[in-house]
Amino acid sequence: MNDTVREELTRACRSAIGDSLRSIVYFTADDYEQLYLRDDLTASADLASFVENERRGFERRETAANSELGAYEYTIHGHEDGALTRVVTDDRGVFVTTDQLSTARFEEVATAIREVLDPAA
């Protein structure tokens, strides 16, 4: 990933979520990179396991392509102390972890990520 995309993703997520942003992880089918980790958190999470789980989104996106619900946009995983929002395109994805947010804020960050990953969409 080049520095411009890294900076654009970080700026877009920080702008949409503000101080509730915990982390940003960019991933492809073969690799991943943590782009951001909030200062009050430690890098102790098992990122490889999270990434492996979120890579399943590539398959789910294809499965949902012909759904009566329309095209896939994003996925939210709610957890006791926060949430994970995933956005995938054909060959890359991003997930962000956050404190608890309103549904509208999840949509804002998903839209911001999608605009950086796939500006032509």
A tleap script that builds the chain and sets N, CA, C and O, in Angstrom:
source leaprc.protein.ff14SB
mol = sequence {
  NMET ASN ASP THR VAL ARG GLU GLU LEU THR
  ARG ALA CYS ARG SER ALA ILE GLY ASP SER
  LEU ARG SER ILE VAL TYR PHE THR ALA ASP
  ASP TYR GLU GLN LEU TYR LEU ARG ASP ASP
  LEU THR ALA SER ALA ASP LEU ALA SER PHE
  VAL GLU ASN GLU ARG ARG GLY PHE GLU ARG
  ARG GLU THR ALA ALA ASN SER GLU LEU GLY
  ALA TYR GLU TYR THR ILE HIE GLY HIE GLU
  ASP GLY ALA LEU THR ARG VAL VAL THR ASP
  ASP ARG GLY VAL PHE VAL THR THR ASP GLN
  LEU SER THR ALA ARG PHE GLU GLU VAL ALA
  THR ALA ILE ARG GLU VAL LEU ASP PRO ALA
  CALA
}
set mol.1.N position { 0.850 -1.167 0.000 }
set mol.1.CA position { 0.000 0.000 0.000 }
set mol.1.C position { 0.899 1.235 0.000 }
set mol.1.O position { 1.905 1.286 0.708 }
set mol.2.N position { 0.527 2.210 -0.792 }
set mol.2.CA position { 1.347 3.413 -0.821 }
set mol.2.C position { 0.935 4.382 0.292 }
set mol.2.O position { -0.156 4.284 0.852 }
set mol.3.N position { 1.829 5.309 0.592 }
set mol.3.CA position { 1.604 6.247 1.700 }
set mol.3.C position { 0.368 7.113 1.496 }
set mol.3.O position { -0.307 7.462 2.464 }
set mol.4.N position { 0.063 7.464 0.251 }
set mol.4.CA position { -1.092 8.317 -0.019 }
set mol.4.C position { -2.390 7.627 0.391 }
set mol.4.O position { -3.227 8.229 1.062 }
set mol.5.N position { -2.558 6.374 -0.007 }
set mol.5.CA position { -3.776 5.635 0.353 }
set mol.5.C position { -3.830 5.431 1.864 }
set mol.5.O position { -4.892 5.565 2.472 }
set mol.6.N position { -2.692 5.110 2.467 }
set mol.6.CA position { -2.622 4.931 3.924 }
set mol.6.C position { -3.107 6.202 4.628 }
set mol.6.O position { -3.934 6.137 5.538 }
set mol.7.N position { -2.593 7.345 4.206 }
set mol.7.CA position { -2.972 8.625 4.813 }
set mol.7.C position { -4.435 8.966 4.539 }
set mol.7.O position { -5.127 9.469 5.424 }
set mol.8.N position { -4.913 8.698 3.321 }
set mol.8.CA position { -6.312 8.980 2.981 }
set mol.8.C position { -7.269 8.142 3.825 }
set mol.8.O position { -8.277 8.652 4.314 }
set mol.9.N position { -6.956 6.860 3.997 }
set mol.9.CA position { -7.813 5.993 4.812 }
set mol.9.C position { -7.834 6.452 6.266 }
set mol.9.O position { -8.895 6.516 6.887 }
set mol.10.N position { -6.669 6.767 6.801 }
set mol.10.CA position { -6.595 7.220 8.190 }
set mol.10.C position { -7.355 8.525 8.367 }
set mol.10.O position { -8.113 8.674 9.325 }
set mol.11.N position { -7.166 9.456 7.470 }
set mol.11.CA position { -7.857 10.748 7.545 }
set mol.11.C position { -9.373 10.569 7.410 }
set mol.11.O position { -10.141 11.181 8.152 }
set mol.12.N position { -9.797 9.731 6.466 }
set mol.12.CA position { -11.234 9.512 6.251 }
set mol.12.C position { -11.884 8.885 7.481 }
set mol.12.O position { -12.965 9.302 7.895 }
set mol.13.N position { -11.233 7.896 8.058 }
set mol.13.CA position { -11.795 7.226 9.246 }
set mol.13.C position { -11.792 8.145 10.454 }
set mol.13.O position { -12.777 8.196 11.190 }
set mol.14.N position { -10.709 8.868 10.670 }
set mol.14.CA position { -10.640 9.792 11.808 }
set mol.14.C position { -11.690 10.889 11.656 }
set mol.14.O position { -12.302 11.309 12.639 }
set mol.15.N position { -11.893 11.345 10.441 }
set mol.15.CA position { -12.881 12.394 10.202 }
set mol.15.C position { -14.297 11.888 10.466 }
set mol.15.O position { -15.111 12.608 11.044 }
set mol.16.N position { -14.598 10.667 10.053 }
set mol.16.CA position { -15.947 10.115 10.220 }
set mol.16.C position { -16.234 9.691 11.654 }
set mol.16.O position { -17.373 9.798 12.110 }
set mol.17.N position { -15.224 9.213 12.371 }
set mol.17.CA position { -15.444 8.622 13.689 }
set mol.17.C position { -14.884 9.457 14.833 }
set mol.17.O position { -15.406 9.407 15.947 }
set mol.18.N position { -13.845 10.212 14.576 }
set mol.18.CA position { -13.238 11.017 15.639 }
set mol.18.C position { -12.534 10.165 16.678 }
set mol.18.O position { -11.904 9.160 16.349 }
set mol.19.N position { -12.645 10.569 17.924 }
set mol.19.CA position { -11.928 9.903 19.013 }
set mol.19.C position { -12.457 8.516 19.342 }
set mol.19.O position { -11.839 7.798 20.128 }
set mol.20.N position { -13.575 8.123 18.766 }
set mol.20.CA position { -14.111 6.775 18.993 }
set mol.20.C position { -13.398 5.716 18.163 }
set mol.20.O position { -13.610 4.520 18.366 }
set mol.21.N position { -12.547 6.149 17.224 }
set mol.21.CA position { -11.783 5.214 16.401 }
set mol.21.C position { -10.727 4.518 17.257 }
set mol.21.O position { -9.947 5.175 17.947 }
set mol.22.N position { -10.707 3.198 17.208 }
set mol.22.CA position { -9.708 2.418 17.950 }
set mol.22.C position { -8.567 1.974 17.043 }
set mol.22.O position { -7.397 2.150 17.385 }
set mol.23.N position { -8.902 1.396 15.880 }
set mol.23.CA position { -7.850 0.898 14.994 }
set mol.23.C position { -8.357 0.820 13.562 }
set mol.23.O position { -9.560 0.793 13.302 }
set mol.24.N position { -7.395 0.786 12.640 }
set mol.24.CA position { -7.676 0.603 11.212 }
set mol.24.C position { -6.740 -0.488 10.714 }
set mol.24.O position { -5.533 -0.438 10.954 }
set mol.25.N position { -7.299 -1.472 10.020 }
set mol.25.CA position { -6.494 -2.541 9.433 }
set mol.25.C position { -6.881 -2.681 7.962 }
set mol.25.O position { -8.053 -2.853 7.627 }
set mol.26.N position { -5.879 -2.606 7.097 }
set mol.26.CA position { -6.035 -2.804 5.655 }
set mol.26.C position { -5.619 -4.240 5.357 }
set mol.26.O position { -4.633 -4.725 5.914 }
set mol.27.N position { -6.363 -4.931 4.482 }
set mol.27.CA position { -5.991 -6.308 4.168 }
set mol.27.C position { -6.311 -6.664 2.726 }
set mol.27.O position { -7.202 -6.092 2.098 }
set mol.28.N position { -5.553 -7.630 2.227 }
set mol.28.CA position { -5.801 -8.257 0.932 }
set mol.28.C position { -5.916 -9.757 1.200 }
set mol.28.O position { -5.912 -10.183 2.355 }
set mol.29.N position { -6.018 -10.545 0.156 }
set mol.29.CA position { -6.096 -11.997 0.335 }
set mol.29.C position { -4.808 -12.568 0.920 }
set mol.29.O position { -4.825 -13.637 1.530 }
set mol.30.N position { -3.689 -11.863 0.739 }
set mol.30.CA position { -2.388 -12.404 1.140 }
set mol.30.C position { -1.677 -11.660 2.260 }
set mol.30.O position { -0.720 -12.187 2.826 }
set mol.31.N position { -2.108 -10.468 2.592 }
set mol.31.CA position { -1.331 -9.646 3.518 }
set mol.31.C position { -2.255 -8.729 4.304 }
set mol.31.O position { -3.436 -8.598 3.981 }
set mol.32.N position { -1.714 -8.097 5.333 }
set mol.32.CA position { -2.463 -7.094 6.079 }
set mol.32.C position { -1.495 -6.124 6.738 }
set mol.32.O position { -0.314 -6.418 6.921 }
set mol.33.N position { -2.027 -4.965 7.088 }
set mol.33.CA position { -1.225 -3.934 7.747 }
set mol.33.C position { -2.127 -3.133 8.675 }
set mol.33.O position { -3.200 -2.683 8.274 }
set mol.34.N position { -1.691 -2.962 9.905 }
set mol.34.CA position { -2.429 -2.091 10.818 }
set mol.34.C position { -1.984 -0.665 10.524 }
set mol.34.O position { -0.809 -0.329 10.667 }
set mol.35.N position { -2.934 0.170 10.113 }
set mol.35.CA position { -2.622 1.541 9.726 }
set mol.35.C position { -2.692 2.508 10.895 }
set mol.35.O position { -2.025 3.543 10.894 }
set mol.36.N position { -3.497 2.171 11.888 }
set mol.36.CA position { -3.719 3.092 13.003 }
set mol.36.C position { -4.083 2.295 14.243 }
set mol.36.O position { -4.820 1.312 14.167 }
set mol.37.N position { -3.559 2.726 15.386 }
set mol.37.CA position { -3.937 2.175 16.682 }
set mol.37.C position { -3.984 3.333 17.667 }
set mol.37.O position { -2.992 4.035 17.860 }
set mol.38.N position { -5.126 3.528 18.280 }
set mol.38.CA position { -5.309 4.634 19.221 }
set mol.38.C position { -4.276 4.531 20.347 }
set mol.38.O position { -3.926 3.436 20.787 }
set mol.39.N position { -3.797 5.686 20.800 }
set mol.39.CA position { -2.711 5.756 21.779 }
set mol.39.C position { -2.987 5.025 23.085 }
set mol.39.O position { -2.053 4.511 23.701 }
set mol.40.N position { -4.237 4.963 23.525 }
set mol.40.CA position { -4.530 4.336 24.816 }
set mol.40.C position { -4.696 2.819 24.729 }
set mol.40.O position { -5.015 2.173 25.727 }
set mol.41.N position { -4.481 2.248 23.541 }
set mol.41.CA position { -4.614 0.802 23.348 }
set mol.41.C position { -3.243 0.168 23.134 }
set mol.41.O position { -2.298 0.835 22.713 }
set mol.42.N position { -3.148 -1.112 23.424 }
set mol.42.CA position { -1.901 -1.835 23.190 }
set mol.42.C position { -2.060 -2.733 21.972 }
set mol.42.O position { -3.169 -3.135 21.620 }
set mol.43.N position { -0.961 -3.034 21.350 }
set mol.43.CA position { -0.973 -3.861 20.143 }
set mol.43.C position { -1.004 -5.342 20.501 }
set mol.43.O position { -0.239 -6.133 19.949 }
set mol.44.N position { -1.882 -5.717 21.419 }
set mol.44.CA position { -1.926 -7.104 21.883 }
set mol.44.C position { -2.983 -7.948 21.172 }
set mol.44.O position { -3.029 -9.162 21.372 }
set mol.45.N position { -3.815 -7.345 20.363 }
set mol.45.CA position { -4.866 -8.100 19.668 }
set mol.45.C position { -4.244 -9.086 18.683 }
set mol.45.O position { -3.184 -8.823 18.115 }
set mol.46.N position { -4.898 -10.199 18.490 }
set mol.46.CA position { -4.456 -11.199 17.527 }
set mol.46.C position { -4.964 -10.785 16.149 }
set mol.46.O position { -5.982 -11.285 15.671 }
set mol.47.N position { -4.239 -9.864 15.523 }
set mol.47.CA position { -4.683 -9.324 14.234 }
set mol.47.C position { -4.821 -10.401 13.171 }
set mol.47.O position { -5.756 -10.361 12.372 }
set mol.48.N position { -3.913 -11.354 13.150 }
set mol.48.CA position { -3.973 -12.395 12.118 }
set mol.48.C position { -5.311 -13.134 12.164 }
set mol.48.O position { -5.878 -13.442 11.116 }
set mol.49.N position { -5.816 -13.418 13.348 }
set mol.49.CA position { -7.111 -14.104 13.466 }
set mol.49.C position { -8.255 -13.216 13.007 }
set mol.49.O position { -9.161 -13.672 12.309 }
set mol.50.N position { -8.215 -11.936 13.401 }
set mol.50.CA position { -9.246 -11.002 12.950 }
set mol.50.C position { -9.231 -10.895 11.425 }
set mol.50.O position { -10.279 -10.956 10.783 }
set mol.51.N position { -8.041 -10.737 10.853 }
set mol.51.CA position { -7.922 -10.585 9.402 }
set mol.51.C position { -8.441 -11.829 8.692 }
set mol.51.O position { -9.183 -11.721 7.715 }
set mol.52.N position { -8.061 -12.997 9.170 }
set mol.52.CA position { -8.526 -14.237 8.541 }
set mol.52.C position { -10.052 -14.307 8.541 }
set mol.52.O position { -10.655 -14.711 7.547 }
set mol.53.N position { -10.663 -13.924 9.627 }
set mol.53.CA position { -12.123 -13.904 9.704 }
set mol.53.C position { -12.712 -12.892 8.725 }
set mol.53.O position { -13.694 -13.194 8.046 }
set mol.54.N position { -12.135 -11.711 8.643 }
set mol.54.CA position { -12.686 -10.659 7.787 }
set mol.54.C position { -12.432 -10.915 6.310 }
set mol.54.O position { -13.159 -10.392 5.465 }
set mol.55.N position { -11.426 -11.702 5.982 }
set mol.55.CA position { -11.190 -12.073 4.578 }
set mol.55.C position { -12.367 -12.851 4.000 }
set mol.55.O position { -12.557 -12.875 2.784 }
set mol.56.N position { -13.135 -13.466 4.838 }
set mol.56.CA position { -14.329 -14.175 4.359 }
set mol.56.C position { -15.300 -13.211 3.683 }
set mol.56.O position { -16.185 -13.634 2.939 }
set mol.57.N position { -15.135 -11.948 3.938 }
set mol.57.CA position { -15.972 -10.938 3.304 }
set mol.57.C position { -15.829 -10.906 1.802 }
set mol.57.O position { -16.771 -10.531 1.104 }
set mol.58.N position { -14.654 -11.295 1.274 }
set mol.58.CA position { -14.491 -11.349 -0.176 }
set mol.58.C position { -15.485 -12.339 -0.771 }
set mol.58.O position { -16.130 -12.048 -1.779 }
set mol.59.N position { -15.609 -13.510 -0.146 }
set mol.59.CA position { -16.549 -14.532 -0.622 }
set mol.59.C position { -17.992 -14.090 -0.416 }
set mol.59.O position { -18.832 -14.260 -1.299 }
set mol.60.N position { -18.273 -13.529 0.743 }
set mol.60.CA position { -19.645 -13.091 1.034 }
set mol.60.C position { -20.086 -11.997 0.075 }
set mol.60.O position { -21.252 -11.940 -0.315 }
set mol.61.N position { -19.159 -11.133 -0.303 }
set mol.61.CA position { -19.492 -10.051 -1.235 }
set mol.61.C position { -19.957 -10.633 -2.562 }
set mol.61.O position { -20.943 -10.171 -3.134 }
set mol.62.N position { -19.247 -11.649 -3.053 }
set mol.62.CA position { -19.633 -12.294 -4.304 }
set mol.62.C position { -20.981 -12.991 -4.175 }
set mol.62.O position { -21.810 -12.915 -5.082 }
set mol.63.N position { -21.201 -13.662 -3.063 }
set mol.63.CA position { -22.459 -14.370 -2.831 }
set mol.63.C position { -23.633 -13.405 -2.804 }
set mol.63.O position { -24.707 -13.710 -3.323 }
set mol.64.N position { -23.429 -12.245 -2.203 }
set mol.64.CA position { -24.507 -11.272 -2.045 }
set mol.64.C position { -24.738 -10.429 -3.289 }
set mol.64.O position { -25.694 -9.654 -3.337 }
set mol.65.N position { -23.888 -10.564 -4.292 }
set mol.65.CA position { -23.980 -9.705 -5.472 }
set mol.65.C position { -25.338 -9.774 -6.153 }
set mol.65.O position { -25.808 -8.772 -6.690 }
set mol.66.N position { -25.971 -10.930 -6.141 }
set mol.66.CA position { -27.263 -11.084 -6.806 }
set mol.66.C position { -28.415 -11.161 -5.823 }
set mol.66.O position { -29.475 -11.698 -6.143 }
set mol.67.N position { -28.216 -10.636 -4.651 }
set mol.67.CA position { -29.233 -10.688 -3.605 }
set mol.67.C position { -30.358 -9.701 -3.883 }
set mol.67.O position { -30.155 -8.663 -4.512 }
set mol.68.N position { -31.550 -10.047 -3.400 }
set mol.68.CA position { -32.675 -9.113 -3.505 }
set mol.68.C position { -32.457 -7.885 -2.624 }
set mol.68.O position { -33.187 -6.900 -2.736 }
set mol.69.N position { -31.454 -7.945 -1.750 }
set mol.69.CA position { -31.139 -6.803 -0.886 }
set mol.69.C position { -30.281 -5.761 -1.593 }
set mol.69.O position { -30.113 -4.650 -1.090 }
set mol.70.N position { -29.740 -6.111 -2.749 }
set mol.70.CA position { -28.863 -5.197 -3.463 }
set mol.70.C position { -27.408 -5.537 -3.209 }
set mol.70.O position { -27.096 -6.544 -2.573 }
set mol.71.N position { -26.531 -4.701 -3.702 }
set mol.71.CA position { -25.089 -4.941 -3.595 }
set mol.71.C position { -24.610 -4.816 -2.151 }
set mol.71.O position { -25.149 -4.035 -1.367 }
set mol.72.N position { -23.593 -5.597 -1.819 }
set mol.72.CA position { -22.967 -5.539 -0.499 }
set mol.72.C position { -22.344 -4.164 -0.284 }
set mol.72.O position { -21.743 -3.605 -1.202 }
set mol.73.N position { -22.481 -3.621 0.906 }
set mol.73.CA position { -21.852 -2.346 1.237 }
set mol.73.C position { -20.861 -2.471 2.385 }
set mol.73.O position { -19.693 -2.116 2.222 }
set mol.74.N position { -21.292 -2.963 3.537 }
set mol.74.CA position { -20.398 -3.100 4.684 }
set mol.74.C position { -21.017 -4.036 5.704 }
set mol.74.O position { -22.205 -4.354 5.638 }
set mol.75.N position { -20.193 -4.474 6.650 }
set mol.75.CA position { -20.631 -5.368 7.716 }
set mol.75.C position { -20.230 -4.771 9.054 }
set mol.75.O position { -19.135 -4.227 9.193 }
set mol.76.N position { -21.112 -4.871 10.033 }
set mol.76.CA position { -20.820 -4.420 11.397 }
set mol.76.C position { -20.879 -5.631 12.321 }
set mol.76.O position { -21.835 -6.407 12.287 }
set mol.77.N position { -19.854 -5.780 13.139 }
set mol.77.CA position { -19.847 -6.803 14.190 }
set mol.77.C position { -19.905 -6.069 15.524 }
set mol.77.O position { -18.980 -5.331 15.863 }
set mol.78.N position { -20.966 -6.260 16.273 }
set mol.78.CA position { -21.093 -5.627 17.581 }
set mol.78.C position { -20.453 -6.482 18.658 }
set mol.78.O position { -20.628 -7.701 18.674 }
set mol.79.N position { -19.719 -5.857 19.547 }
set mol.79.CA position { -19.052 -6.536 20.657 }
set mol.79.C position { -19.401 -5.814 21.953 }
set mol.79.O position { -19.938 -4.707 21.931 }
set mol.80.N position { -19.104 -6.427 23.043 }
set mol.80.CA position { -19.439 -5.869 24.355 }
set mol.80.C position { -18.866 -4.463 24.557 }
set mol.80.O position { -19.546 -3.585 25.088 }
set mol.81.N position { -17.631 -4.253 24.140 }
set mol.81.CA position { -16.969 -2.975 24.402 }
set mol.81.C position { -16.718 -2.142 23.152 }
set mol.81.O position { -15.968 -1.168 23.210 }
set mol.82.N position { -17.318 -2.493 22.042 }
set mol.82.CA position { -17.095 -1.728 20.827 }
set mol.82.C position { -17.642 -2.458 19.620 }
set mol.82.O position { -18.512 -3.321 19.742 }
set mol.83.N position { -17.126 -2.106 18.455 }
set mol.83.CA position { -17.617 -2.708 17.217 }
set mol.83.C position { -16.505 -2.779 16.186 }
set mol.83.O position { -15.500 -2.075 16.278 }
set mol.84.N position { -16.707 -3.643 15.206 }
set mol.84.CA position { -15.810 -3.774 14.072 }
set mol.84.C position { -16.658 -3.574 12.824 }
set mol.84.O position { -17.694 -4.221 12.665 }
set mol.85.N position { -16.225 -2.687 11.945 }
set mol.85.CA position { -16.913 -2.432 10.683 }
set mol.85.C position { -15.977 -2.814 9.548 }
set mol.85.O position { -14.830 -2.368 9.506 }
set mol.86.N position { -16.468 -3.647 8.619 }
set mol.86.CA position { -15.647 -4.128 7.510 }
set mol.86.C position { -16.217 -3.630 6.189 }
set mol.86.O position { -17.429 -3.645 5.974 }
set mol.87.N position { -15.325 -3.190 5.310 }
set mol.87.CA position { -15.670 -2.823 3.939 }
set mol.87.C position { -14.704 -3.571 3.028 }
set mol.87.O position { -13.491 -3.497 3.224 }
set mol.88.N position { -15.223 -4.289 2.038 }
set mol.88.CA position { -14.355 -4.973 1.081 }
set mol.88.C position { -14.737 -4.575 -0.339 }
set mol.88.O position { -15.900 -4.317 -0.647 }
set mol.89.N position { -13.716 -4.535 -1.192 }
set mol.89.CA position { -13.921 -4.391 -2.628 }
set mol.89.C position { -13.526 -5.730 -3.235 }
set mol.89.O position { -13.453 -6.729 -2.520 }
set mol.90.N position { -13.272 -5.769 -4.526 }
set mol.90.CA position { -12.950 -7.036 -5.177 }
set mol.90.C position { -11.707 -7.711 -4.603 }
set mol.90.O position { -11.682 -8.932 -4.450 }
set mol.91.N position { -10.672 -6.924 -4.284 }
set mol.91.CA position { -9.403 -7.543 -3.901 }
set mol.91.C position { -8.744 -6.964 -2.654 }
set mol.91.O position { -7.615 -7.331 -2.328 }
set mol.92.N position { -9.418 -6.080 -1.965 }
set mol.92.CA position { -8.849 -5.509 -0.741 }
set mol.92.C position { -9.962 -5.070 0.185 }
set mol.92.O position { -11.106 -4.878 -0.229 }
set mol.93.N position { -9.606 -4.918 1.431 }
set mol.93.CA position { -10.607 -4.530 2.411 }
set mol.93.C position { -9.988 -3.751 3.552 }
set mol.93.O position { -8.768 -3.681 3.698 }
set mol.94.N position { -10.851 -3.176 4.347 }
set mol.94.CA position { -10.447 -2.441 5.542 }
set mol.94.C position { -11.443 -2.786 6.628 }
set mol.94.O position { -12.646 -2.865 6.379 }
set mol.95.N position { -10.934 -2.992 7.842 }
set mol.95.CA position { -11.847 -3.005 8.969 }
set mol.95.C position { -11.354 -2.021 10.005 }
set mol.95.O position { -10.153 -1.845 10.214 }
set mol.96.N position { -12.311 -1.389 10.641 }
set mol.96.CA position { -12.007 -0.452 11.716 }
set mol.96.C position { -12.662 -0.966 12.982 }
set mol.96.O position { -13.750 -1.540 12.948 }
set mol.97.N position { -11.991 -0.754 14.093 }
set mol.97.CA position { -12.610 -1.045 15.377 }
set mol.97.C position { -12.885 0.288 16.053 }
set mol.97.O position { -12.115 1.240 15.927 }
set mol.98.N position { -13.990 0.335 16.767 }
set mol.98.CA position { -14.447 1.589 17.360 }
set mol.98.C position { -15.051 1.341 18.735 }
set mol.98.O position { -15.352 0.208 19.110 }
set mol.99.N position { -15.215 2.419 19.464 }
set mol.99.CA position { -16.075 2.377 20.631 }
set mol.99.C position { -17.500 2.228 20.099 }
set mol.99.O position { -17.707 2.262 18.886 }
set mol.100.N position { -18.476 2.066 20.976 }
set mol.100.CA position { -19.871 1.986 20.532 }
set mol.100.C position { -20.250 3.274 19.790 }
set mol.100.O position { -19.925 4.375 20.234 }
set mol.101.N position { -20.935 3.122 18.667 }
set mol.101.CA position { -21.357 4.250 17.835 }
set mol.101.C position { -22.818 4.077 17.446 }
set mol.101.O position { -23.383 2.991 17.568 }
set mol.102.N position { -23.419 5.165 16.977 }
set mol.102.CA position { -24.757 5.066 16.401 }
set mol.102.C position { -24.648 4.426 15.019 }
set mol.102.O position { -23.583 4.451 14.402 }
set mol.103.N position { -25.730 3.862 14.542 }
set mol.103.CA position { -25.743 3.225 13.229 }
set mol.103.C position { -25.338 4.203 12.133 }
set mol.103.O position { -24.636 3.819 11.198 }
set mol.104.N position { -25.758 5.431 12.229 }
set mol.104.CA position { -25.416 6.436 11.213 }
set mol.104.C position { -23.907 6.636 11.119 }
set mol.104.O position { -23.379 6.822 10.022 }
set mol.105.N position { -23.212 6.600 12.242 }
set mol.105.CA position { -21.755 6.776 12.237 }
set mol.105.C position { -21.062 5.604 11.551 }
set mol.105.O position { -20.057 5.795 10.867 }
set mol.106.N position { -21.597 4.375 11.731 }
set mol.106.CA position { -21.025 3.222 11.038 }
set mol.106.C position { -21.156 3.406 9.529 }
set mol.106.O position { -20.230 3.105 8.776 }
set mol.107.N position { -22.302 3.897 9.098 }
set mol.107.CA position { -22.502 4.124 7.667 }
set mol.107.C position { -21.557 5.206 7.150 }
set mol.107.O position { -21.028 5.088 6.045 }
set mol.108.N position { -21.343 6.251 7.933 }
set mol.108.CA position { -20.410 7.313 7.533 }
set mol.108.C position { -19.011 6.769 7.292 }
set mol.108.O position { -18.389 7.066 6.272 }
set mol.109.N position { -18.516 5.970 8.238 }
set mol.109.CA position { -17.154 5.458 8.076 }
set mol.109.C position { -17.084 4.461 6.934 }
set mol.109.O position { -16.089 4.443 6.209 }
set mol.110.N position { -18.093 3.638 6.747 }
set mol.110.CA position { -18.099 2.686 5.635 }
set mol.110.C position { -18.066 3.424 4.301 }
set mol.110.O position { -17.345 3.025 3.386 }
set mol.111.N position { -18.832 4.484 4.190 }
set mol.111.CA position { -18.838 5.287 2.967 }
set mol.111.C position { -17.478 5.929 2.736 }
set mol.111.O position { -16.979 5.930 1.611 }
set mol.112.N position { -16.876 6.470 3.782 }
set mol.112.CA position { -15.564 7.112 3.664 }
set mol.112.C position { -14.505 6.110 3.214 }
set mol.112.O position { -13.676 6.430 2.362 }
set mol.113.N position { -14.523 4.915 3.770 }
set mol.113.CA position { -13.559 3.879 3.381 }
set mol.113.C position { -13.773 3.478 1.931 }
set mol.113.O position { -12.816 3.384 1.163 }
set mol.114.N position { -15.026 3.241 1.552 }
set mol.114.CA position { -15.342 2.818 0.187 }
set mol.114.C position { -14.881 3.867 -0.826 }
set mol.114.O position { -14.402 3.512 -1.903 }
set mol.115.N position { -15.017 5.138 -0.500 }
set mol.115.CA position { -14.594 6.200 -1.414 }
set mol.115.C position { -13.087 6.191 -1.636 }
set mol.115.O position { -12.625 6.565 -2.713 }
set mol.116.N position { -12.316 5.774 -0.643 }
set mol.116.CA position { -10.861 5.684 -0.808 }
set mol.116.C position { -10.479 4.404 -1.548 }
set mol.116.O position { -9.644 4.442 -2.451 }
set mol.117.N position { -11.077 3.276 -1.179 }
set mol.117.CA position { -10.733 1.997 -1.806 }
set mol.117.C position { -11.193 1.899 -3.250 }
set mol.117.O position { -10.501 1.315 -4.084 }
set mol.118.N position { -12.345 2.461 -3.550 }
set mol.118.CA position { -12.939 2.309 -4.877 }
set mol.118.C position { -13.598 3.617 -5.301 }
set mol.118.O position { -14.825 3.705 -5.341 }
set mol.119.N position { -12.790 4.641 -5.621 }
set mol.119.CA position { -13.352 5.964 -5.914 }
set mol.119.C position { -14.280 6.006 -7.126 }
set mol.119.O position { -15.086 6.928 -7.248 }
set mol.120.N position { -14.184 5.033 -8.016 }
set mol.120.CA position { -15.033 5.024 -9.211 }
set mol.120.C position { -16.431 4.487 -8.930 }
set mol.120.O position { -17.329 4.640 -9.757 }
set mol.121.N position { -16.624 3.862 -7.777 }
set mol.121.CA position { -17.924 3.244 -7.468 }
set mol.121.C position { -18.982 4.269 -7.156 }
set mol.121.O position { -20.126 3.911 -6.877 }
savepdb mol mol.pdb
quit
